[in-house]
């Protein structure tokens, strides 16, 4: 089982990768360094993975803890609550995304991050 670690501003979240082409591309691109961007209760950052196709199970409605790849923005997106287009109580990303990993820790820890904070995604031992 492949694992990665997301680190930013004292927040460390381990990820378990799914068996998908997107997970393979992000694994190959690691480490990824970026800057936090936020959209409601979602953190995202440029990935540089170059994935161009939606997978068959791509979706915009996610569960907190599912880690997504937003093709149009070439970005990793992690929703942990409502975004500007969510119905009450749902976690809806801006567009259908490929779900490629699952967070081990509670992703609501991402609330402590601010736009512009450095963020790093790397392979975990």
N, C-alpha and C positions, 0 to 999 in steps of 0.2 A: 504494500500500500504506500503510495507516494503522499508526502506531506510537505506543506509549505508553511512559512511563518510570515505574518503581516505585522509590521512594527511601525508605530508612529506615536510620538509624544508620550511615551511611557505606557502605551497600550500595545500589548502583544496578543495576537490571536493566531492560533494554529489552524490550518486548513487541511482537510482530507480531500484529496483530488478524486474526482469521478473518472470513470473510464470513457473519456470523450475526446474527439479531435481537438476541441478548444483547450482542454486540460493539457493535452500533449503540446500544443503550441505555446501555452503560457509557461509550462515547465521548461521548454527549450529556450524561451526568451529570458528566463530568470538569471540573475536578479533584475528586478524592475524597480527603479527609483522614480518617484514622482512627487507631485504636490496634491494635497487633499483639496477636493472640491466637494461642495455639499449641495443637495437639492432636497429640501425638507429633511426628512429623517433617512437620508441616503448619503453615503460617502462614495465618491468615485475618483479615479485617477487614471491617467493615460498609461496604457500597458505596453504598447509597441509590439504586440504579438502578431499583428497582421492577419487576423482571422477575418475572412470576408463572407462567409456563408452561415446562415442560420441553420442550426441543427433541427431535426424533426420535432424535438420536444421544447424548442425555444418558447419563452413566454414572458409576459410583462408582470404578471401577478406572481409574487414570490413569497416564501415564508422567511421570516428573519432567520439568518444563519445560512441561507443559500447564497452562494457567491456566483455572480453573473458576469458575463462579458457582453458589453454593449458594442455591437459592430460599428454603428454609425459614428461613435465617438472614440473607437479603438481604446476602450476603457474598461477597467474592472469596476464593477458596481456592487455595492453591498447595502441593501435596504434593511433597515431595522425598525421601521415604523411608517407612518403616513408621509407621502410626498404630495406636492401640490395637485396631482391628478387622482389621488386615492379616494375611494369611498371611505366613510368612517370605519376605522379598524382594519383596513387592509394596507398591504405594502405593495404598491404598484410602481414599477419602473417606467421610464419615459417611453420605452419601446420594447418589443419582444427581444429577449436576450438569451444567450446560451448559458445554461447553468452548468458550471464546471467543477465546483467544489462545495464543501460544507464546512462551516466554522465549528471548531471544537468548543471554544469559549463563547460567552454571551456577547453578541455583536452590539448590544446597546452600549457597551463601553465606547463605541465610536462616537457617541454624543459629545465626548470630551474633546474631540478634535475640531480644529478651526480651519477654515479655508486658508490654503497656503502652507499649512504644516507639511514638512517633509514626511514621506511615507515610503516604505520599502517592503517589497515582496521577494522572499528568497526561499530556496530549497531548505528544508529542515533536515536535520540529521536523523 
